[in-house]
Amino acid sequence: MALPTNAQVGAPLDAAESKFRAFIAPAAFAGLRLGETAGVQIGDIDFLRRTLAVSRQVQREDGGGIEIRPPKYGSERAVYLHDGLVQLLAGHVECHRPGTDPTRWLFEGLPGDPPHQNTVGYWWRKAQATAGITGMKTHDLRHYFASGLTAAGCDVVTVQRALGHAKATTTLNTYAHLWPTAEDRTRTAAAEPMASVLSAAAAHADTVRTKSG
């Protein structure tokens, strides 16, 4: 699995059309699947508590239409949003989706409908082309989010819940290579007390020299 870099995520985010820029963010910074992002309604977002309720997804029908159904594997969940993402989504609503109906779609394809998967694909390819980025899929943004959680020290269960995986084993099988190995943890655990001892010894030596001087 090739994880996107910060630059690879930032470039299409910056290059995307205004109405699509906020679509990229929930995948990259909250771990939503493409269909889950397409299925967000304004009322799903609690801007004061900084949470987003993932309660539906948009999927493509065989005939070319769209189907609204529960999230994959029953992965309804509350997603915690950081301040920057809340501000981005609030700005998107103000500019592109004003109104008072909480059931209106956060992102719109055809009038009154959430975006079709093909529409999202077109928006994404256009943003990548403008940014000069190739080969990255929208699902890679979700992997980017997961890698950030593991780098921050989140455990398997925390990452599982954030991503909406049915089982922790799914999370572990997908992202096991991102967590430090037992050897890495042993080295880190051993290094910390050594660093503390050496720091204390240096401070003690400085004190002795000061007194003797």
C-alpha positions as CSV (number, residue, x, y, z in Angstrom):
1,M,0.0,0.0,0.0
2,A,1.5,3.3,-1.1
3,L,0.3,6.0,1.3
4,P,-0.2,9.6,-0.1
5,T,2.2,12.2,1.2
6,N,1.0,15.5,2.7
7,A,1.8,17.2,-0.6
8,Q,-0.1,14.7,-2.6
9,V,-3.2,15.2,-0.5
10,G,-2.8,19.0,-0.3
11,A,-2.3,19.6,-4.0
12,P,-5.7,18.4,-5.2
13,L,-7.3,19.9,-2.2
14,D,-5.9,23.2,-3.2
15,A,-6.6,22.7,-6.9
16,A,-10.2,21.5,-6.6
17,E,-13.2,23.5,-7.5
18,S,-14.7,25.3,-4.5
19,K,-17.8,23.1,-4.3
20,F,-15.6,19.9,-4.3
21,R,-12.8,21.0,-2.0
22,A,-14.9,20.2,1.1
23,F,-15.7,16.8,-0.3
24,I,-12.0,15.7,-0.2
25,A,-11.6,16.8,3.4
26,P,-13.9,14.3,5.3
27,A,-12.0,11.4,3.7
28,A,-8.6,12.8,4.3
29,F,-9.2,14.2,7.7
30,A,-12.1,12.1,9.1
31,G,-11.7,8.8,7.3
32,L,-15.1,8.7,5.5
33,R,-15.6,6.4,2.6
34,L,-16.6,8.0,-0.7
35,G,-20.2,6.9,-0.4
36,E,-20.4,8.0,3.2
37,T,-19.3,11.5,2.3
38,A,-21.8,11.7,-0.6
39,G,-24.5,10.7,1.8
40,V,-23.9,13.4,4.4
41,Q,-26.8,15.7,5.1
42,I,-26.4,19.1,6.8
43,G,-28.2,17.9,9.9
44,D,-25.7,15.1,10.4
45,I,-23.1,17.7,11.4
46,D,-23.1,19.2,14.9
47,F,-21.0,22.2,14.4
48,L,-21.0,23.1,18.1
49,R,-20.0,19.6,19.4
50,R,-17.7,19.1,16.3
51,T,-19.1,15.7,15.4
52,L,-20.5,14.2,12.2
53,A,-23.0,11.3,12.3
54,V,-22.3,8.7,9.6
55,S,-25.7,7.2,9.1
56,R,-26.0,6.5,5.3
57,Q,-24.1,6.0,2.1
58,V,-24.7,6.6,-1.6
59,Q,-24.1,3.7,-3.9
60,R,-24.3,3.4,-7.7
61,E,-27.2,1.2,-9.0
62,D,-26.8,-1.1,-12.0
63,G,-29.0,1.1,-14.1
64,G,-26.8,4.1,-13.5
65,G,-28.9,5.7,-10.7
66,I,-28.1,6.1,-7.1
67,E,-29.2,4.2,-4.0
68,I,-29.3,5.5,-0.5
69,R,-28.6,2.8,2.1
70,P,-27.0,2.3,5.5
71,P,-23.2,2.4,5.8
72,K,-21.1,-0.6,4.9
73,Y,-21.1,-3.4,7.4
74,G,-23.5,-1.4,9.6
75,S,-20.7,1.1,10.4
76,E,-22.9,3.9,11.7
77,R,-20.7,6.0,13.9
78,A,-20.0,9.5,15.3
79,V,-16.9,11.0,13.7
80,Y,-15.0,13.6,15.7
81,L,-14.1,16.7,13.7
82,H,-11.1,19.0,14.4
83,D,-11.6,22.8,14.2
84,G,-10.1,23.2,10.8
85,L,-12.4,20.7,9.2
86,V,-15.4,22.2,11.0
87,Q,-14.5,25.6,9.6
88,L,-14.1,24.2,6.1
89,L,-17.5,22.4,6.2
90,A,-19.2,25.5,7.6
91,G,-17.7,27.6,4.9
92,H,-18.9,25.1,2.3
93,V,-22.5,25.2,3.7
94,E,-22.5,29.0,3.7
95,C,-21.2,29.3,0.1
96,H,-22.8,26.4,-1.6
97,R,-25.6,24.8,0.5
98,P,-27.4,27.7,2.4
99,G,-30.9,27.0,3.8
100,T,-32.7,25.7,6.8
101,D,-33.7,22.2,5.9
102,P,-31.4,19.8,7.9
103,T,-32.1,17.0,5.4
104,R,-30.5,18.8,2.4
105,W,-27.4,17.1,1.1
106,L,-24.0,18.5,2.0
107,F,-22.9,17.9,-1.5
108,E,-25.3,17.9,-4.5
109,G,-25.0,16.2,-7.9
110,L,-28.2,16.6,-9.8
111,P,-30.7,19.1,-8.3
112,G,-32.0,17.6,-5.0
113,D,-29.8,14.5,-5.2
114,P,-26.4,13.6,-3.6
115,P,-23.6,13.3,-6.1
116,H,-23.3,10.1,-8.1
117,Q,-20.1,8.1,-7.9
118,N,-19.3,9.0,-11.5
119,T,-19.7,12.7,-10.7
120,V,-17.3,12.4,-7.8
121,G,-14.8,10.6,-10.0
122,Y,-15.0,13.4,-12.5
123,W,-14.4,16.0,-9.9
124,W,-11.5,14.1,-8.4
125,R,-9.8,13.5,-11.8
126,K,-10.1,17.1,-12.6
127,A,-8.6,18.2,-9.3
128,Q,-5.7,15.8,-9.8
129,A,-5.1,17.0,-13.3
130,T,-5.1,20.6,-12.2
131,A,-2.7,19.8,-9.4
132,G,-0.4,17.7,-11.6
133,I,-1.0,14.6,-9.5
134,T,-1.8,11.2,-11.1
135,G,-2.6,7.7,-9.9
136,M,-4.2,8.5,-6.5
137,K,-7.6,7.2,-5.7
138,T,-10.2,8.8,-3.5
139,H,-9.9,5.7,-1.1
140,D,-6.2,6.6,-0.7
141,L,-7.4,9.6,1.3
142,R,-8.9,7.2,3.9
143,H,-5.6,5.4,4.1
144,Y,-3.9,8.7,4.6
145,F,-6.2,9.4,7.6
146,A,-5.6,6.0,9.1
147,S,-1.8,6.5,8.8
148,G,-2.1,9.8,10.7
149,L,-4.0,8.1,13.5
150,T,-1.4,5.3,13.9
151,A,1.5,7.9,13.7
152,A,-0.2,9.8,16.6
153,G,-0.1,6.6,18.7
154,C,-3.8,5.5,18.4
155,D,-4.4,1.9,19.1
156,V,-6.1,-0.6,16.8
157,V,-9.6,-0.3,18.4
158,T,-9.5,3.5,18.2
159,V,-8.6,3.4,14.5
160,Q,-11.2,0.7,13.9
161,R,-14.0,2.8,15.3
162,A,-12.9,5.9,13.5
163,L,-12.9,4.1,10.1
164,G,-16.1,2.1,10.8
165,H,-14.5,-1.3,10.3
166,A,-16.7,-4.2,11.5
167,K,-13.8,-5.9,13.2
168,A,-10.5,-4.8,14.7
169,T,-8.8,-7.6,12.7
170,T,-9.8,-5.9,9.5
171,T,-8.0,-2.7,10.7
172,L,-5.0,-4.7,11.8
173,N,-4.7,-6.7,8.6
174,T,-4.9,-3.5,6.5
175,Y,-2.6,-1.3,8.5
176,A,-0.5,-3.6,10.6
177,H,2.7,-2.3,8.9
178,L,2.0,1.2,10.2
179,W,2.2,0.3,13.8
180,P,5.6,-0.1,15.5
181,T,6.9,-3.6,15.9
182,A,7.6,-5.1,19.3
183,E,11.3,-4.5,18.6
184,D,10.6,-0.8,17.9
185,R,8.6,-0.5,21.1
186,T,11.4,-2.2,23.1
187,R,14.0,0.2,21.8
188,T,11.8,3.2,22.5
189,A,11.0,2.0,26.0
190,A,14.7,1.4,26.7
191,A,15.8,4.7,25.2
192,E,13.6,6.9,27.3
193,P,15.0,6.0,30.8
194,M,18.6,6.2,29.4
195,A,17.9,9.6,28.1
196,S,16.5,10.7,31.4
197,V,19.4,9.3,33.3
198,L,22.0,11.0,31.1
199,S,20.1,14.3,31.3
200,A,20.0,14.0,35.1
201,A,23.7,13.2,35.2
202,A,24.6,16.1,33.0
203,A,22.5,18.4,35.2
204,H,24.2,17.1,38.4
205,A,27.6,17.6,36.8
206,D,26.8,21.2,36.0
207,T,25.7,21.7,39.6
208,V,28.9,20.3,41.0
209,R,31.0,22.4,38.6
210,T,29.1,25.5,39.6
211,K,29.7,24.8,43.3
212,S,33.3,24.0,42.9
213,G,33.9,27.0,40.7
